[in-house]
Amino acid sequence: MTETPHPLYATHADTLTRALTAIAERGYWSAYPESPSPRVYGETAAAEGRAAFEAYLDGDFPLDQPGTGDRVATEASPFGVPLGVRYPHARVDELVTAASAALPAWRDAGPQARAGVCLEILSRLHGRIFELANAVQYTSGQAFVMAFQAGGAHALDRALEAIAYAYSEMTRHPATAHWEKPAGKGDPLRMTKTFHVVPRGLALVIGCNTFPTWNSYPGLFASLVTGNPVLVKPHPRAVLPLAITVKVAREVLAEAGFDPNLVLLAAEAPGEKLASDLALHPAVRIVDFTGSTEYGDWLEQHARQASVYTEKAGLNTVVIDSTDDFAGLCRNLGFTLTLYSGQMCTTSQNILVPADGIATDQGHKSFDEVAAGIAAAVGKLTADPARAVELTGAIVNDGVLERLDEAAKLGDVVLESRPLEHPAHPDAVVRTPTLVKLGADATATYGREWFGPISFVIATGSTAQSLEILRSTVGKKGALTAAVYSTDAAVLDAAEAAAIEVGVHLSCNLTGGVFVNQSAAYSDFHASGANPAANAALTDGAYVANRFRVVQSRRHTA
């Protein structure tokens, strides 16, 4: 079937072309400004977005989709703000039936039309970025600026990145080809061959509490643009950002002449285990998940009928050997540990330092002085509660608090975690990071993940032992990030070799405005798929190519 370009493709073709260039060049580019400044978005955008968010509170979310009977309200804001949004609750079979019926026309529309529609969805979401940011803030506990950037602009960039990779893979081969083979003295053999991009089937996106849009958008849009209807199952405590996303997607699909049931919200009742029921459904052929290692492993083992993409957890590690900017090192790591109270899958947990200290621009620093320097940087960032909460945000769930209590009993506490009072939200649960000193033999402690504002400064016998600990812990448990500080090129090379060996992305000598727990769309890969922390990377060709197949037909040419 010859593809007829959809008008929305023409509208957004320049954006797609620029994104394709960006993923090829790997330089800096962003399609969506990350500053919430009125100079960028207009004087009224922030107030309008806030009002749109507040209009959802304590009411029925306006989403018309099949199979809706009762409603569910499961969100509890880490800021202590009552939400009370009630979402349509549909049964599994009704969702699957509606989505399955929408597939054929979407499949037959072809890559250009699907890309155009998906890019229009992103454009509409960008127009509601302040509304999205408020929804992310009050469900995840992120401070507003971080919610605007990570939950809004950066999430949209990651979605566009996934669309670009998918479009590149879908159009790698021509849609049609004329084949002619010489046949001796007779007429050549001639055939016309048509190559159809065929989706796998229904896709399921299982959202997380901490980054409901950033971690969901790549899988959602990678599946949708490759022709697969998507069931969006948010985390029960962070439904609103994805409900808004589904609402916008359905509106655009309908306006473009497609069945809006290509995107459906699957909100769950307490204790329902809807994610598992959907993940095992025979019609679900793709599953995207971000969250705990335990559940990610379960999905990989049991959702056999589907291609499963997981981002789980790991032991993010820093190796400190030496530095020519000790103050910068401490500031950089202090910010890394403080941002969103360490509730990022990329935040460093294990900081490995030789027990006999390191060489610095300030002279030799003992192990204790290195630990104290990092602790002091965190302390400076969190000294003023009114400023600190704009970095720390709020604690996302009780599990983090329980781990904080446990961590205080594990070793020599260099920096105690303390509660902060949020000036705007008195019921918010806010805690500063804790830093604990351990010996290299405490593998039972630092050899498992401590999600939250908990990090360990670990005394090793040497940098060589530090690198060996990186190899062993990351090789066994995985990691999404690693960092090294050294003035010795041989050490940097050895660290890079270790990182390649265990498949973890490495950052070297970060002392300025780039942080190990942040990644840039179109340039940085998030996760590698090469260690136990994740079986896929955001975003590369492997992440999108298995979401469709190419099916050909051949006809003799007269």
HUNOR-V216199 format. One record per residue. BURIAL is + if it has 16 or more other ideal C-beta (glycine too) atoms within 10 Angstrom, else -. Layout:
# HUNOR-V216199
burial
BURIAL
BURIAL
This chain:
# HUNOR-V216199
burial
-
-
+
-
-
+
-
+
+
-
-
+
-
-
+
+
-
-
+
+
-
+
+
-
-
-
-
-
+
-
+
+
-
+
-
+
-
-
-
-
+
-
-
-
+
+
-
-
+
-
-
+
+
-
-
+
-
-
-
-
+
-
+
-
+
+
+
+
-
-
-
+
+
+
+
-
+
+
+
-
+
-
+
-
+
+
+
+
+
+
-
+
-
-
+
+
-
+
+
-
-
+
+
-
-
+
+
-
+
+
+
+
+
+
+
+
+
+
+
+
+
+
+
+
+
+
-
+
+
+
+
+
+
+
+
+
+
+
+
+
+
+
+
+
-
+
+
+
+
+
+
+
+
+
+
+
+
+
+
+
+
+
+
+
+
+
+
+
+
+
+
-
-
-
+
-
-
-
-
-
-
-
-
-
-
-
-
-
-
-
-
-
-
-
-
+
+
-
+
+
+
+
+
+
+
+
+
+
+
+
+
+
+
+
+
+
+
+
+
+
+
+
+
+
+
+
+
+
+
+
+
+
+
+
+
+
+
+
+
+
+
+
+
+
+
+
+
+
+
+
-
+
+
-
-
+
-
+
+
+
+
+
+
+
+
+
+
+
-
-
-
+
-
+
+
+
+
+
+
+
+
-
+
+
+
+
+
+
+
+
+
-
+
-
+
+
-
-
+
+
-
-
+
-
-
+
+
+
+
+
+
+
+
+
+
+
+
+
+
+
+
+
+
-
+
+
-
+
+
+
+
+
+
+
+
+
+
+
+
+
+
+
+
+
+
+
+
+
+
+
+
+
+
+
-
-
+
+
+
+
-
-
-
-
+
-
+
+
+
+
+
+
+
+
+
-
+
+
+
-
+
+
-
-
+
-
-
+
+
-
+
+
+
+
+
+
+
-
-
+
+
-
+
+
-
-
+
-
-
+
+
-
-
+
+
-
+
-
-
+
-
+
-
-
+
-
-
+
+
+
+
+
+
+
+
+
+
+
-
+
-
+
-
-
+
+
-
-
+
+
+
+
+
+
+
+
+
+
+
+
-
-
+
-
+
+
+
+
+
+
+
-
+
+
+
-
+
+
+
+
+
+
+
+
+
+
+
-
-
-
+
+
-
+
+
-
-
+
+
-
-
+
+
+
+
+
+
-
+
+
+
-
-
-
+
+
+
+
+
-
+
+
-
-
-
+
+
+
+
+
+
+
+
+
+
+
+
+
+
+
-
-
+
+
+
+
+
+
-
-
-
-
-
-
-
-
-
-
